[in-house]
Structures are given as structure tokens and as C-alpha cells.
Amino acid sequence: MNRAALQRYGYSIHALRLEARKRLPRMLFDMVDGAAGDEVTVKRNVDDIAALQVVPKVLAGAATRSQATELFGHKLASPIIVAPTGLAGLLWPHAELSAARAAARFGTIYTTSHASTSTMEEIAAETKGPKWMQVFLYKDRGLTAEFVSRAQAAGYQGLVLTVDNQVMAVRDRDARNGLMFPMKLRARGFLDLASHPGWLLRMRRAPNPTFVNYGTRTSIGAFGPVMAEQLDPDIGWKDVEWVRSLWQGPMILKGLLDPQEAREAEARGVDAIIVSNHGGRQLDGAVSGIRALSAIVDAVGDKTVVLVDGGFRRGMDVVKALALGARAVLIGRPQLWGVACGGEEGVHWVLEIFAREIDRAMALGGWDGIGKLDRSIFAA
Ligand SMILES: Cc1cc2nc3c(=O)[nH]c(=O)nc-3n(C[C@H](O)[C@H](O)[C@H](O)COP(=O)(O)O)c2cc1C
């Protein structure tokens, strides 16, 4: 979709999701849209944000508003950050390079996933925009150390250690579609791919994406189990301390929901916490990010940056998170729907939608800066 089409048909994040559904083979749409178990938590993420009611100050006269913010010395145009999302390159050729360019152009942080389909070095070199690198703790600690030192050498400013993915969850939609490791595509799967000629044609520009950061040319289907086998379920605070000791610069722990663990992280020199249930893709039944947020904000000191993700689809959703004490919000699926629809322009459009909606919400609520957002905006 070009810009005109994005404006015409992708008028909101929900509209873009529906456009992505038309454009992507069903198995890839489901790979993004689906979640673990009965998909209770993924739904809860959205529902819990929606359930929060705010009381606007209609005569406060917020004629001009500012949503710009600063995080670790980076000036962000808006308090939204691109979340790490693996295998985006299945949706659009070189999707990560496109998304990184969009984030830089918009003025926010791009987070590279361990499973990006361009190397972390290629993504780092693509733009001058601020970037974070996401890593895991592997049984082979040398592999984790190697990811960290490569990220440092490539110029990433922040390191995200994701800690809620040490065991791969089972996602029913992927099982149904045969998108499992090792892959079991059935005839229906091939038909699904063949019936999306636009996607097939586009993907000829970057066929056979792989887990390039692992230095492998083996297919995703074949390498997936090798990668998954490396994830170490025996993760603990000593490992967090160890990764902290390897990295110079802000270290961000992704996937905490418990205030006590947030306090522990702070004590171990973690600079930021992403309150997250991995978009409902890991432990189904876990509390929503928005619900876990305030207790974590209260548990840590002022110096620890608290971020949140999961289910943010509207500008007003972001406003609510900021009012509960988050410094910014990460968006996962929305930017994937954007990239699936229009590559770089699609991701930029997604960021624009959020910024525009945040601005309108602030105008209607009578909040002229994000400093005005605190818990007093919520209905008693
Ligand atoms: C397709 C997909 C792939 C993801 N891959 C990763 C990943 O590689 N590393 C990671 O830390 N989180 C990953 N996530 C989780 C996101 O970073 C984020 O926590 C989540 O998507 C936020 O919820 P939202 O999609 O409702 O915005 C992924 C999410 C999706 C949808």
C-alpha cells in the first residue's frame, strides 16, 4: 500500500490489521495475530486497557500539546517504541530494515529481535536512529556473550534481555497451520501461500529468510528447534547480573510482571523494565501488562524506567499507560501489520496514527503535556 492507500484503507490500527489479513497468507497472519493457549491473555491485554475510564478536564484549554519525551538521552517524538518481533522478514522483504528506517524517520527507538532476518549489524548500519538489541539467555553462555558484544560493536545503545521466553509456548493457530518446528506444511498450507500472489511476488525480492544472527543459512523450519533448544529455562538473577556486567549502557529487562522481581532487577543494576506478557504469546493466564503496571511503578525508584507493552492499539491506550506511570509503550503487532501492508511507509503510518491519536486524546482530555498525565485522570 502506498501512502494514499494507507490513508484511505488503513485509517486506524484495527483497519490496518484487517488489511494485513487480506494481504498475508493465513498462516503468517495467524503467526502474528495468534497467541498461547486459549488466547485469554492476549484478549485481556486489550480488554484491561479498554476498561480503564478517564475523566477529561474539558475547560483546561490544551490548545497546544507536546507528547515528545526523552529516554536515556534520546529525544523521542512520541512515547512509543518499536518492540522486538522475530521473523518480520516473512511478512515483507527486509522488513526489519524498513521498520528501522521508519522508526528513525519518525523519531523513536527501534528494537532489533534476536530473530531478525537482516543481521543486527545490517540493521544498525541502516539508520542513525536510536536502536536497542534484544537477546536471550542461552544454555551456551558464549552465544549470549557473542550477541551482546556484537550489539555493542554495532553501536546499539540499549540491550533488551527478554526473560519470559525461555520455554517456547504452544500456539494453537500455528499448530493448526503447520507452522511448527520442524515445519509441517500440508497441502492446505501451500494453497494458502499460492493464493496470495501479491505477497509471493514481493517476497521474491528477499526469498528464504533465515535466523541470520545465528550465522546460519539453514531454513527457519529446520533451525527453529536448534534455537529453541538453546533457550535456558534455568535462568536466575545471577544470569541477569552476568549479562549486566557484559553490557555498557542501558540494560532493559523485558517480560516482568511481578513487583518483587522488578525491585530485584533494580537492585542488580537494570536500568529499565518492560512490563510485558509477550503479547499473550507465552504464559496464557498471565496478568495483562496494563494491570501489572502500577504496582511495578510503585515498587521501583524514580531512576528505573518503566515501560509497558501488550494490546496498545489506540493513542488513548498509550495515554492511560503514561498516566499509570509508564515512560513509554512498546508496540508489537501494530508495526507488523504496518510493515505487512506497506513496508517502511506502513510502519511510519502506524507511528503517525498513534501520535495523531495521542495528540487528539490529550486535546480532548485537557492535558497539554505528558507531564499532566497521572493517576488523577482516572474515574474513581
Ligand atoms: C510475531 C511476533 C514476534 C515476536 N518476537 C519477539 C522476539 O523475538 N523477542 C521478544 O522479546 N519479543 C517478541 N515478541 C513480543 C513483542 O516484543 C511484544 O512484547 C508484544 O508483541 C507486545 O504486544 P502487542 O503485540 O499486543 O503490541 C513478538 C511478538 C510477535 C507478535
The ligand as an SDF file (V2000), in Angstrom:
LIG
                    3D

 31 33  0  0  0  0  0  0  0  0999 V2000
    5.1840  -12.1660   15.6690 C   0  0  0  0  0  0  0  0  0  0  0  0
    5.7960  -11.7160   16.9630 C   0  0  0  0  0  0  0  0  0  0  0  0
    7.1380  -11.9890   17.1950 C   0  0  0  0  0  0  0  0  0  0  0  0
    7.7340  -11.5890   18.4050 C   0  0  0  0  0  0  0  0  0  0  0  0
    9.0710  -11.8190   18.5910 N   0  0  0  0  0  0  0  0  0  0  0  0
    9.6690  -11.3910   19.7310 C   0  0  0  0  0  0  0  0  0  0  0  0
   11.0740  -11.5630   19.8990 C   0  0  0  0  0  0  0  0  0  0  0  0
   11.7770  -12.0420   19.0260 O   0  0  0  0  0  0  0  0  0  0  0  0
   11.6080  -11.1220   21.0770 N   0  0  0  0  0  0  0  0  0  0  0  0
   10.8650  -10.5340   22.0680 C   0  0  0  0  0  0  0  0  0  0  0  0
   11.3920  -10.1600   23.1060 O   0  0  0  0  0  0  0  0  0  0  0  0
    9.5330  -10.3470   21.9100 N   0  0  0  0  0  0  0  0  0  0  0  0
    8.9190  -10.7580   20.7630 C   0  0  0  0  0  0  0  0  0  0  0  0
    7.5710  -10.5420   20.5990 N   0  0  0  0  0  0  0  0  0  0  0  0
    6.7960   -9.8530   21.6490 C   0  0  0  0  0  0  0  0  0  0  0  0
    6.7950   -8.3450   21.4160 C   0  0  0  0  0  0  0  0  0  0  0  0
    8.0680   -7.7810   21.6100 O   0  0  0  0  0  0  0  0  0  0  0  0
    5.8200   -7.6240   22.3700 C   0  0  0  0  0  0  0  0  0  0  0  0
    6.1250   -7.9730   23.6990 O   0  0  0  0  0  0  0  0  0  0  0  0
    4.3510   -7.9170   22.0920 C   0  0  0  0  0  0  0  0  0  0  0  0
    4.1160   -8.1020   20.7120 O   0  0  0  0  0  0  0  0  0  0  0  0
    3.5000   -6.7590   22.6150 C   0  0  0  0  0  0  0  0  0  0  0  0
    2.1540   -6.9700   22.4200 O   0  0  0  0  0  0  0  0  0  0  0  0
    1.3140   -6.3720   21.1680 P   0  0  0  0  0  0  0  0  0  0  0  0
    1.6550   -7.2610   20.0020 O   0  0  0  0  0  0  0  0  0  0  0  0
   -0.0890   -6.5050   21.6050 O   0  0  0  0  0  0  0  0  0  0  0  0
    1.7660   -4.9520   20.9430 O   0  0  0  0  0  0  0  0  0  0  0  0
    6.9570  -10.9190   19.4010 C   0  0  0  0  0  0  0  0  0  0  0  0
    5.6150  -10.6350   19.1380 C   0  0  0  0  0  0  0  0  0  0  0  0
    5.0350  -11.0090   17.9360 C   0  0  0  0  0  0  0  0  0  0  0  0
    3.5950  -10.6700   17.6860 C   0  0  0  0  0  0  0  0  0  0  0  0
  1  2  1  0
  2  3  1  0
  2 30  2  0
  3  4  2  0
  4  5  1  0
  4 28  1  0
  5  6  2  0
  6  7  1  0
  6 13  1  0
  7  8  2  0
  7  9  1  0
  9 10  1  0
 10 11  2  0
 10 12  1  0
 12 13  2  0
 13 14  1  0
 14 15  1  0
 14 28  1  0
 15 16  1  0
 16 17  1  0
 16 18  1  0
 18 19  1  0
 18 20  1  0
 20 21  1  0
 20 22  1  0
 22 23  1  0
 23 24  1  0
 24 25  2  0
 24 26  1  0
 24 27  1  0
 28 29  2  0
 29 30  1  0
 30 31  1  0
M  END
$$$$
